[in-house]
C-alpha cells in the first residue's frame, strides 16, 4: 500500500487571518453607504421644502404689491407703516412740516393767552346830572389781567383791539316804573349804543328791588371808551359789588 502523505497544516500568519477580517469591513462599508444615501435624501427633502416656502413668500409679496399692501385695508403694524412713511422720500419732509406747524400753533396759543385781557369793575360812586337827566357810575377794578383794558373813573379805555365780551348789571332800589342802564362806546369820531337793559319796578318802596343784567360780544377798536349810564337823574341803586358791576373780557 502506498504510504499516505501527511496532511499539511493551514498556513498561519497574515494570509490566514484576512478571511475573518473582510466580513466586518464589508458590513461597515455597507452601513456607511446607506447612511450617506439617507442623509442625501433628507437634505434633498429639506431643500425642496424651503424652495416651496420661498416660492409661496414670493407670490404673497407680489400679491401685496399689486393690491397696495395691508395698509389700505387698515391691517398691518401701524408702527411699521409709520417707519416706512418716514423712510420714504417725502416722509421726512412731511414729518418736519407737521412738527413746525405744531410748534407754530403752540407759539400762537401762548401769545394769545398772554394778550388776553380781563377787567371786572365794581362801583365806588354815582354822579347825577340834572341837565342831561342821567346818572353816571364811577368804577374801580376788582379783577384785572393783561394790559389791553384800563379803568379811568367813569370810563373804560380799550388799548388792544379785538373781540370782547361785555356784561353789565345794576341793582336798582327805585319806585320809578321802569329803570335800566345803557352801555355805549365812543371812538373813531362817533358814539354808539352797544346794548341796553330795561326792567319794571314795583311801586311799593319796600319791594322796589330789581336787577337788570345784559351782555353781548363786540369788536372794539384801539382807543374806544366804554361807559355805563342810567338814563334817569337821581337814580337810586345799590353800590354793592355783587349787585352792580361791569365786565370786559377779550375773547
BELLINCOR-V217984 format. One record per backbone hydrogen bond with DSSP energy under -0.5 kcal/mol. CO is the residue of the C=O (numbers start at 1). NH is the residue of the N-H. If there is no record, write none. Layout:
CO | NH
CO | NH
This chain:
13 | 17
14 | 18
15 | 18
17 | 21
18 | 22
19 | 23
20 | 24
21 | 25
22 | 26
23 | 27
24 | 28
25 | 29
26 | 30
27 | 31
28 | 32
29 | 33
30 | 34
31 | 35
32 | 36
33 | 37
34 | 38
35 | 39
36 | 40
37 | 41
38 | 42
39 | 43
40 | 44
41 | 45
42 | 46
43 | 47
44 | 48
45 | 49
46 | 50
47 | 51
48 | 52
49 | 53
50 | 54
51 | 55
52 | 56
53 | 57
54 | 58
55 | 59
56 | 60
57 | 61
58 | 62
59 | 63
60 | 64
61 | 65
62 | 66
63 | 67
64 | 68
64 | 69
69 | 72
70 | 73
70 | 75
71 | 74
76 | 78
77 | 81
78 | 82
79 | 83
80 | 84
81 | 85
82 | 86
83 | 87
84 | 88
88 | 91
88 | 92
90 | 94
91 | 95
92 | 96
93 | 97
94 | 98
95 | 99
96 | 100
97 | 101
98 | 102
99 | 103
100 | 104
101 | 105
102 | 106
103 | 107
104 | 108
105 | 109
106 | 110
107 | 111
108 | 112
109 | 113
110 | 114
111 | 115
112 | 116
117 | 250
118 | 145
119 | 248
120 | 142
120 | 143
121 | 246
122 | 140
125 | 138
127 | 136
128 | 130
129 | 133
129 | 134
134 | 129
135 | 230
136 | 127
138 | 124
138 | 125
140 | 122
143 | 120
145 | 118
148 | 159
148 | 160
150 | 157
152 | 154
152 | 155
153 | 139
154 | 228
155 | 152
156 | 226
157 | 150
157 | 159
158 | 223
159 | 161
162 | 220
163 | 251
164 | 166
164 | 218
165 | 249
166 | 216
167 | 247
168 | 214
169 | 245
170 | 172
170 | 212
171 | 238
172 | 210
177 | 201
179 | 199
181 | 197
182 | 184
182 | 229
183 | 194
183 | 195
184 | 227
185 | 192
186 | 225
187 | 190
190 | 187
192 | 185
192 | 194
195 | 183
197 | 181
199 | 179
203 | 205
204 | 207
204 | 208
207 | 209
210 | 172
212 | 170
214 | 168
216 | 166
218 | 164
218 | 220
220 | 162
221 | 224
224 | 158
225 | 186
226 | 156
227 | 184
228 | 137
229 | 182
229 | 231
230 | 135
230 | 232
232 | 235
235 | 237
236 | 173
240 | 243
240 | 244
244 | 123
245 | 169
246 | 121
247 | 167
248 | 119
249 | 165
